[in-house]
Amino acid sequence: MKQLLVIFAATLMLGGCVSTSPKPDSPHFAPVRPQAMQAPREVTGSIFNAATSNSLYGDGRAHRVGDIITVVLQESTSSSKSNKTTVDKSNSQTLASPTVFGIQPTVFGKPLSVSTGDSNTAFDGEGKSDMSNSLDGNITVTVHDVMPNGLMIVKGEKWLTLNQGDEYIRVSGMIRPQDISTSNTVYSTQLADARITYSGSGALNDSNSMGWLSKFFIGPLWPF
C-alpha cells in the first residue's frame, strides 16, 4: 500500500512539471529599436547633407543595433549510441553430514543426508539509440547589440500559424561582420554560441509527444 502511495505522489509531482507551450512575441526575441538618429541639420543650400548621406564604401550589410540580417539555416546532425551489459553470478554450497564422536547420527533409523544449496543471479540489458536531424530555411533576425570587438549579437523568431496549430523558429547567437555576405545573409553554421529552436504547438505537435504519465512508466523512477 505504501508503495502505491509513493507512486501516486510521484505521478502528481510529474504532472506539475509538464512544460507549457511557448508563446509568440517573447521579449527576449523582440526586435530592438535602433539608436536615436541625429536631428536633421539646417539646409544651407549645399547638395551634400551629412545627416542623410551614405558612405561611398558602404555595401548595405548590417552593422548597427536595430539592423536586420537574414540567417540561412543549414543544420544537419546525426548520432548513434549503443551499450550492452551482462551480469551473471552463481553460488553453490555443500554441507557435509555431521558426526558425533565419529558416529553419524540417524533420524528414525536413517542417516542424515548431505545438504546442498545453489543460487544463480543473471542480468542482461541492451540499449541502442540512433538520431538524425536536418533543418533548412531562412529567418530574418535583428542586431541586438554590437560588442567592442565588432561581434554582433542577433536574435529573432518566426511564427507560422497553421490550421492545426503553430510552428515557430527561434535563433540567437553572435556573428562576425566579415561573415556577412554582400546580400546581407549569414549561414547558421557561422553563428557563435548559437541557439536554434524549431518546434510547434497544437494538435499535430501533441500527437507526436508522449504524455507525462507514459514518460513516468518508462523512466528511471518506475520501480518495476
MIROGU-154905 format. One record per residue (C-alpha): x, y, z. Coordinates in Angstrom, 2 decimals. Example, Ala and Ser with C-alpha at 12.3 -4.5 7.8 and 13.67 -1.06 7.14 Angstrom:
BEGIN
{{12.30 -4.50 7.80}}
{{13.67 -1.06 7.14}}
***
This chain:
BEGIN
{{0.00 0.00 0.00}}
{{2.82 2.39 0.87}}
{{4.44 1.67 -2.47}}
{{1.27 2.62 -4.31}}
{{1.05 5.87 -2.35}}
{{4.63 6.72 -3.31}}
{{3.89 6.04 -6.98}}
{{0.73 8.15 -6.84}}
{{2.60 11.05 -5.22}}
{{5.33 10.82 -7.85}}
{{2.79 10.98 -10.67}}
{{1.25 14.11 -9.15}}
{{4.66 15.77 -8.96}}
{{5.41 14.85 -12.56}}
{{2.08 16.32 -13.62}}
{{3.13 19.64 -12.12}}
{{6.35 19.53 -14.12}}
{{4.62 19.42 -17.51}}
{{6.08 22.24 -19.60}}
{{3.81 24.87 -21.06}}
{{3.79 25.74 -24.75}}
{{5.81 28.82 -25.75}}
{{4.01 31.97 -26.81}}
{{4.85 34.40 -29.61}}
{{6.19 37.91 -29.02}}
{{8.72 36.84 -26.40}}
{{10.53 39.90 -25.00}}
{{13.82 38.01 -25.29}}
{{13.47 37.78 -29.08}}
{{11.60 41.05 -29.68}}
{{13.21 43.47 -32.16}}
{{15.14 46.37 -30.66}}
{{14.79 49.97 -31.68}}
{{17.79 51.46 -33.45}}
{{19.78 54.14 -31.76}}
{{18.31 57.63 -31.87}}
{{19.17 59.39 -35.10}}
{{20.59 62.85 -35.16}}
{{18.21 65.71 -35.73}}
{{18.23 66.91 -39.34}}
{{20.60 69.75 -39.88}}
{{19.57 73.09 -41.23}}
{{19.60 73.25 -45.01}}
{{22.41 75.51 -46.14}}
{{21.84 75.25 -49.87}}
{{24.58 72.66 -50.36}}
{{23.76 69.43 -52.19}}
{{25.67 67.34 -49.63}}
{{23.91 66.60 -46.35}}
{{25.91 64.64 -43.74}}
{{22.77 63.51 -41.91}}
{{21.37 61.58 -44.87}}
{{24.50 60.69 -46.78}}
{{25.82 57.14 -47.23}}
{{29.43 56.06 -47.21}}
{{30.99 55.59 -50.62}}
{{32.35 52.27 -49.37}}
{{29.15 51.03 -47.75}}
{{27.52 47.84 -49.03}}
{{24.25 47.76 -47.08}}
{{25.32 44.99 -44.70}}
{{24.07 45.03 -41.12}}
{{26.47 46.68 -38.69}}
{{24.36 48.69 -36.22}}
{{21.88 47.92 -33.45}}
{{18.44 47.58 -34.99}}
{{19.68 46.44 -38.41}}
{{18.25 43.22 -39.80}}
{{20.11 40.27 -41.28}}
{{18.92 37.00 -42.83}}
{{20.20 33.76 -41.31}}
{{20.32 30.83 -43.75}}
{{19.57 27.68 -41.75}}
{{21.74 24.76 -42.80}}
{{21.83 22.39 -39.84}}
{{22.41 18.65 -40.03}}
{{23.30 16.40 -37.09}}
{{23.43 12.65 -36.56}}
{{24.44 10.48 -33.63}}
{{24.47 6.82 -32.67}}
{{24.93 5.17 -29.29}}
{{24.68 1.58 -28.12}}
{{25.52 -0.28 -24.93}}
{{25.17 -3.80 -23.58}}
{{25.55 -5.10 -20.03}}
{{25.65 -8.74 -18.92}}
{{25.99 -9.82 -15.29}}
{{25.98 -13.48 -14.19}}
{{26.65 -14.75 -10.68}}
{{26.27 -18.31 -9.39}}
{{26.91 -19.81 -5.98}}
{{26.91 -23.42 -4.70}}
{{27.21 -24.64 -1.12}}
{{27.50 -28.18 0.29}}
{{27.06 -29.08 3.95}}
{{28.50 -32.47 4.88}}
{{26.69 -34.84 7.27}}
{{27.66 -34.14 10.89}}
{{29.25 -36.77 13.12}}
{{29.25 -37.15 16.90}}
{{32.38 -38.84 18.29}}
{{32.95 -40.36 14.87}}
{{29.44 -41.77 14.68}}
{{26.97 -40.49 12.12}}
{{23.66 -39.62 13.78}}
{{20.42 -41.01 12.44}}
{{16.81 -39.89 12.36}}
{{14.24 -42.67 12.65}}
{{16.96 -45.12 11.76}}
{{18.08 -43.18 8.67}}
{{21.42 -41.31 8.49}}
{{21.36 -37.56 7.97}}
{{21.90 -36.77 4.28}}
{{24.23 -34.17 2.79}}
{{22.65 -30.72 2.38}}
{{23.31 -28.71 -0.77}}
{{22.23 -25.28 -1.95}}
{{22.55 -23.50 -5.30}}
{{21.81 -19.89 -6.29}}
{{22.08 -18.12 -9.62}}
{{21.59 -14.44 -10.50}}
{{21.69 -13.10 -14.04}}
{{21.07 -9.73 -15.68}}
{{21.20 -8.92 -19.37}}
{{20.50 -5.41 -20.67}}
{{20.94 -3.84 -24.10}}
{{20.14 -0.40 -25.48}}
{{20.63 1.40 -28.78}}
{{19.82 4.91 -29.94}}
{{20.11 6.48 -33.41}}
{{19.21 10.11 -34.09}}
{{19.35 12.28 -37.19}}
{{18.11 15.85 -37.64}}
{{18.10 18.31 -40.52}}
{{16.89 21.90 -40.68}}
{{16.87 24.13 -43.77}}
{{15.26 27.52 -44.29}}
{{15.66 31.25 -43.74}}
{{14.85 33.57 -40.86}}
{{15.48 37.30 -40.62}}
{{16.75 38.48 -37.24}}
{{17.67 41.79 -35.62}}
{{21.02 43.04 -34.34}}
{{20.52 43.47 -30.58}}
{{23.99 44.58 -29.59}}
{{27.44 45.30 -31.02}}
{{30.35 44.22 -28.84}}
{{33.59 46.25 -28.55}}
{{35.43 43.71 -30.73}}
{{32.85 44.12 -33.51}}
{{30.87 40.92 -32.92}}
{{27.12 41.39 -33.30}}
{{24.55 39.68 -31.10}}
{{21.49 38.76 -33.18}}
{{18.12 37.38 -32.11}}
{{14.81 36.74 -33.78}}
{{11.83 34.44 -34.16}}
{{9.38 33.44 -36.86}}
{{5.87 32.09 -36.16}}
{{3.68 30.27 -38.66}}
{{0.02 29.86 -37.77}}
{{-1.45 26.78 -39.46}}
{{-4.89 25.22 -39.36}}
{{-3.67 22.51 -36.95}}
{{-1.50 24.65 -34.69}}
{{1.55 26.90 -34.72}}
{{5.15 26.34 -35.76}}
{{7.99 28.59 -34.74}}
{{11.72 29.09 -35.24}}
{{13.91 30.97 -32.78}}
{{17.52 31.90 -33.44}}
{{20.12 33.73 -31.38}}
{{23.89 33.94 -31.48}}
{{26.92 36.05 -32.36}}
{{28.25 36.75 -35.85}}
{{31.37 38.33 -37.28}}
{{30.94 41.25 -39.69}}
{{33.28 39.58 -42.21}}
{{31.00 36.52 -42.36}}
{{28.07 38.57 -43.68}}
{{27.68 38.26 -47.44}}
{{27.04 41.17 -49.78}}
{{23.38 40.12 -49.87}}
{{23.21 40.66 -46.09}}
{{22.95 36.95 -45.24}}
{{24.92 34.63 -42.98}}
{{24.86 30.85 -42.56}}
{{23.68 29.38 -39.29}}
{{26.89 27.35 -39.09}}
{{28.77 30.65 -38.74}}
{{26.89 31.70 -35.59}}
{{28.86 31.50 -32.35}}
{{27.04 30.37 -29.20}}
{{24.07 29.60 -31.44}}
{{20.65 28.79 -30.01}}
{{18.30 27.40 -32.66}}
{{14.85 26.13 -31.72}}
{{12.30 24.67 -34.12}}
{{9.10 23.34 -32.60}}
{{5.37 23.88 -32.55}}
{{2.13 23.63 -30.66}}
{{-1.32 22.33 -31.42}}
{{-2.92 19.05 -32.42}}
{{-0.12 17.80 -34.67}}
{{2.57 18.54 -32.11}}
{{0.56 16.95 -29.29}}
{{0.02 13.77 -31.31}}
{{3.79 13.33 -31.63}}
{{4.50 13.96 -27.94}}
{{4.48 11.36 -25.17}}
{{2.24 12.07 -22.20}}
{{3.75 12.72 -18.78}}
{{2.29 9.52 -17.31}}
{{3.77 7.41 -20.11}}
{{7.14 9.08 -19.51}}
{{6.91 8.06 -15.86}}
{{6.25 4.39 -16.62}}
{{9.31 4.12 -18.89}}
{{11.50 6.44 -16.83}}
{{14.04 5.65 -14.11}}
{{11.56 6.44 -11.30}}
{{9.35 3.45 -12.16}}
{{10.47 0.74 -9.66}}
{{9.38 -2.32 -11.66}}
***
